[in-house]
Amino acid sequence: MTTPSPSRAPIRVLIADDQEMVRTGFRFFLDAQPDITVVAEAADGEEAVALARRERPDVCLLDIRMPKLDGLAATRLLAGPDVADPMRVVVVTTFDLDEYVYGALRGGACGFLLKDSGPTLLAEAVRAAAAGDSLVSPSVTVRLLKHLTAPQTSAAAPARPAVPAEPLTDRELDVVRLVALGRTNAEIAAELYVSLSTVKTHLSSVQLKLSARNRVEIAAWAWQHGYGQPGG
């Protein structure tokens, strides 16, 4: 798990949800963390985008079903492939629907959580996003990977990575295996006894070789090619 770093500036978070009770609960828990502070709240998607662009938070927590502009559209505006300076977005929703998962990840989200995942996982998702990692609710991860690696191609699923432009090195495969198992960059570094910057360098190389847009596509490639199991 990602551990707090009290010596660093707190992670600045924006919360967007049309339910005031949800926003209050999230703020109460996140503000209680020594390394996280909530800097803005929004009750609809348009307000969320405007506040995010003005405040430039480290992480945006977006609900999906919001008035004026839904969370998926807001995610695309803040973190999509056409955004010059994309933000780190974690989608948090009550609805465990595949179309939402795929839409969020295609739109640039680096995390997808269900609201019933609990406050501890919420804080971990914020820390992972701020550190450049990804976190997807455990309840959807296995199903997501099974869908991505199924023989049939779904129009709703993210595109699969291409055949590697050049073979992955043994160390890159070690990193890929751990990404497929849901490890964060910090956990990969600890498990392989290397520095965090080394892990990021390997991941950048892997993304280039696989033409992968994100960690989910790296994990999908790993599961497709037999690297998705411990010791695989």
C-alpha positions as CSV (number, residue, x, y, z in Angstrom):
1,M,0.0,0.0,0.0
2,T,1.1,3.6,-0.6
3,T,2.3,5.1,2.6
4,P,1.7,8.8,3.6
5,S,4.7,11.2,3.5
6,P,4.2,13.7,6.2
7,S,7.2,15.7,5.1
8,R,5.6,16.5,1.7
9,A,2.9,19.0,1.0
10,P,-0.6,17.4,1.4
11,I,-2.3,15.9,-1.7
12,R,-4.9,18.5,-2.8
13,V,-8.2,16.9,-3.7
14,L,-11.4,18.1,-5.5
15,I,-14.6,16.2,-4.7
16,A,-17.5,16.2,-7.2
17,D,-20.8,14.5,-6.3
18,D,-24.4,15.7,-6.5
19,Q,-25.2,14.3,-3.1
20,E,-24.1,16.7,-0.3
21,M,-24.0,13.8,2.2
22,V,-21.5,11.9,0.1
23,R,-19.3,15.0,-0.3
24,T,-19.4,15.7,3.4
25,G,-18.4,12.1,4.2
26,F,-15.6,12.0,1.7
27,R,-14.3,15.4,3.0
28,F,-14.5,14.4,6.6
29,F,-12.4,11.2,6.1
30,L,-9.9,12.7,3.6
31,D,-9.3,15.8,5.6
32,A,-8.5,13.6,8.6
33,Q,-5.6,12.1,6.7
34,P,-2.3,13.8,7.5
35,D,-1.2,13.8,3.9
36,I,-4.5,14.8,2.1
37,T,-6.5,18.0,2.1
38,V,-9.8,18.7,0.3
39,V,-9.5,22.1,-1.6
40,A,-12.8,22.2,-3.5
41,E,-16.3,20.6,-3.8
42,A,-18.7,20.6,-6.7
43,A,-22.3,19.5,-7.0
44,D,-22.3,19.0,-10.8
45,G,-20.0,18.2,-13.6
46,E,-19.7,21.7,-15.1
47,E,-18.8,23.1,-11.7
48,A,-16.3,20.3,-11.2
49,V,-14.5,21.1,-14.5
50,A,-14.4,24.8,-13.8
51,L,-13.1,24.4,-10.2
52,A,-10.6,21.8,-11.3
53,R,-9.2,24.1,-14.0
54,R,-9.0,27.0,-11.5
55,E,-7.6,25.2,-8.5
56,R,-5.5,22.5,-10.3
57,P,-5.9,19.9,-7.5
58,D,-3.5,16.9,-7.5
59,V,-6.5,14.5,-7.7
60,C,-10.1,14.9,-8.8
61,L,-12.7,12.5,-7.3
62,L,-15.7,12.5,-9.7
63,D,-19.0,10.8,-9.4
64,I,-20.5,9.5,-12.7
65,R,-24.2,10.5,-12.4
66,M,-24.2,14.3,-12.0
67,P,-26.4,17.1,-13.4
68,K,-25.3,19.3,-16.3
69,L,-22.3,17.2,-17.2
70,D,-21.8,13.6,-16.1
71,G,-18.6,12.3,-14.6
72,L,-17.4,10.5,-17.7
73,A,-17.7,13.7,-19.8
74,A,-16.0,15.7,-17.1
75,T,-13.2,13.1,-17.0
76,R,-12.6,13.5,-20.7
77,L,-12.4,17.2,-20.4
78,L,-9.9,17.0,-17.5
79,A,-7.8,14.0,-18.4
80,G,-8.7,12.9,-21.9
81,P,-6.2,12.2,-24.7
82,D,-6.7,15.6,-26.2
83,V,-6.0,17.5,-22.9
84,A,-2.6,19.3,-23.0
85,D,-2.0,19.1,-19.3
86,P,-4.2,16.2,-18.0
87,M,-5.2,15.9,-14.4
88,R,-5.3,12.8,-12.2
89,V,-9.0,11.7,-12.1
90,V,-10.4,8.9,-9.9
91,V,-14.0,8.0,-10.7
92,V,-16.0,7.0,-7.6
93,T,-19.5,5.6,-8.2
94,T,-22.3,3.5,-6.8
95,F,-22.8,1.8,-10.2
96,D,-20.7,-1.3,-11.0
97,L,-21.4,-1.3,-14.7
98,D,-18.8,-2.3,-17.3
99,E,-19.7,0.5,-19.6
100,Y,-18.8,3.0,-16.8
101,V,-15.5,1.3,-16.1
102,Y,-14.5,1.3,-19.8
103,G,-15.8,4.8,-20.3
104,A,-13.8,6.1,-17.3
105,L,-10.5,4.5,-18.3
106,R,-10.9,5.5,-22.0
107,G,-11.6,9.0,-20.8
108,G,-8.3,9.2,-19.0
109,A,-9.2,8.2,-15.4
110,C,-6.4,6.6,-13.4
111,G,-8.7,5.0,-10.9
112,F,-12.2,3.5,-10.6
113,L,-13.7,2.9,-7.2
114,L,-17.1,1.8,-5.9
115,K,-18.5,4.0,-3.1
116,D,-18.9,0.9,-1.0
117,S,-15.2,0.1,-1.3
118,G,-14.7,1.9,2.1
119,P,-12.8,4.9,3.2
120,T,-9.4,3.2,3.5
121,L,-9.4,2.2,-0.2
122,L,-10.6,5.7,-1.1
123,A,-7.5,7.2,0.6
124,E,-5.3,4.7,-1.1
125,A,-6.8,5.6,-4.5
126,V,-6.0,9.2,-3.9
127,R,-2.4,8.5,-2.9
128,A,-1.9,6.1,-5.8
129,A,-3.3,8.7,-8.3
130,A,-1.1,11.4,-6.8
131,A,2.0,9.2,-7.1
132,G,1.2,8.4,-10.8
133,D,-0.2,5.0,-10.1
134,S,-3.6,3.5,-10.7
135,L,-6.1,1.8,-8.5
136,V,-9.3,0.0,-9.5
137,S,-11.7,-1.5,-7.1
138,P,-10.8,-5.2,-6.4
139,S,-14.4,-6.2,-7.1
140,V,-14.1,-5.0,-10.7
141,T,-10.5,-5.7,-11.5
142,V,-10.7,-9.5,-12.2
143,R,-13.9,-9.1,-14.3
144,L,-12.3,-6.2,-16.2
145,L,-9.2,-8.2,-17.0
146,K,-11.2,-11.2,-18.1
147,H,-13.2,-9.0,-20.4
148,L,-10.1,-7.4,-21.9
149,T,-8.5,-10.7,-22.5
150,A,-11.6,-12.6,-23.8
151,P,-11.4,-13.9,-27.4
152,Q,-14.3,-11.7,-28.5
153,T,-13.6,-8.0,-28.9
154,S,-16.2,-5.7,-27.4
155,A,-16.7,-2.2,-28.9
156,A,-17.0,-0.9,-25.3
157,A,-13.7,-2.2,-24.2
158,P,-10.4,-0.3,-24.4
159,A,-8.3,-1.2,-27.4
160,R,-5.7,-3.9,-26.7
161,P,-2.0,-3.3,-26.9
162,A,-0.3,-4.2,-30.1
163,V,2.4,-6.9,-30.4
164,P,5.5,-5.5,-28.9
165,A,7.6,-3.4,-31.3
166,E,10.6,-5.2,-29.7
167,P,10.8,-7.9,-27.0
168,L,10.5,-7.0,-23.4
169,T,13.5,-7.5,-21.2
170,D,13.4,-9.9,-18.3
171,R,13.2,-7.0,-15.8
172,E,10.4,-5.4,-17.8
173,L,8.5,-8.6,-17.7
174,D,9.0,-8.7,-13.9
175,V,7.4,-5.3,-13.7
176,V,4.6,-6.2,-16.1
177,R,3.7,-9.3,-14.0
178,L,3.4,-7.1,-10.9
179,V,1.3,-4.5,-12.7
180,A,-1.0,-7.3,-13.8
181,L,-1.3,-8.3,-10.1
182,G,-2.4,-4.8,-9.2
183,R,0.8,-3.6,-7.5
184,T,1.5,0.1,-7.3
185,N,4.8,1.5,-8.4
186,A,6.0,1.7,-4.8
187,E,5.1,-1.9,-4.2
188,I,6.9,-3.0,-7.4
189,A,10.0,-1.1,-6.3
190,A,10.0,-2.8,-2.9
191,E,9.4,-6.3,-4.3
192,L,12.1,-6.0,-7.0
193,Y,14.5,-4.1,-4.7
194,V,14.9,-1.3,-7.2
195,S,14.2,2.5,-6.9
196,L,10.9,4.1,-7.8
197,S,12.5,5.9,-10.7
198,T,13.7,2.6,-12.1
199,V,10.2,1.2,-12.0
200,K,8.9,4.3,-13.8
201,T,11.6,4.0,-16.4
202,H,10.7,0.4,-17.1
203,L,7.0,1.2,-17.3
204,S,7.7,4.0,-19.8
205,S,9.7,1.6,-21.9
206,V,6.9,-1.1,-21.7
207,Q,4.2,1.4,-22.7
208,L,6.3,2.4,-25.8
209,K,6.9,-1.2,-26.8
210,L,3.3,-2.3,-26.3
211,S,1.8,1.0,-27.6
212,A,-0.2,0.8,-24.3
213,R,-2.0,4.0,-23.1
214,N,-2.2,3.0,-19.4
215,R,-1.6,0.3,-16.8
216,V,-4.8,-1.4,-17.5
217,E,-3.7,-2.1,-21.1
218,I,-0.3,-3.3,-19.8
219,A,-2.1,-5.7,-17.4
220,A,-4.4,-6.9,-20.2
221,W,-1.4,-7.7,-22.4
222,A,0.2,-9.6,-19.4
223,W,-3.0,-11.7,-18.9
224,Q,-3.3,-12.4,-22.6
225,H,0.3,-13.7,-22.7
226,G,0.3,-15.8,-19.5
227,Y,2.0,-13.2,-17.2
228,G,-1.1,-12.4,-15.2
229,Q,-0.5,-15.1,-12.5
230,P,1.9,-15.1,-9.6
231,G,5.2,-16.6,-10.9
232,G,3.7,-16.6,-14.4
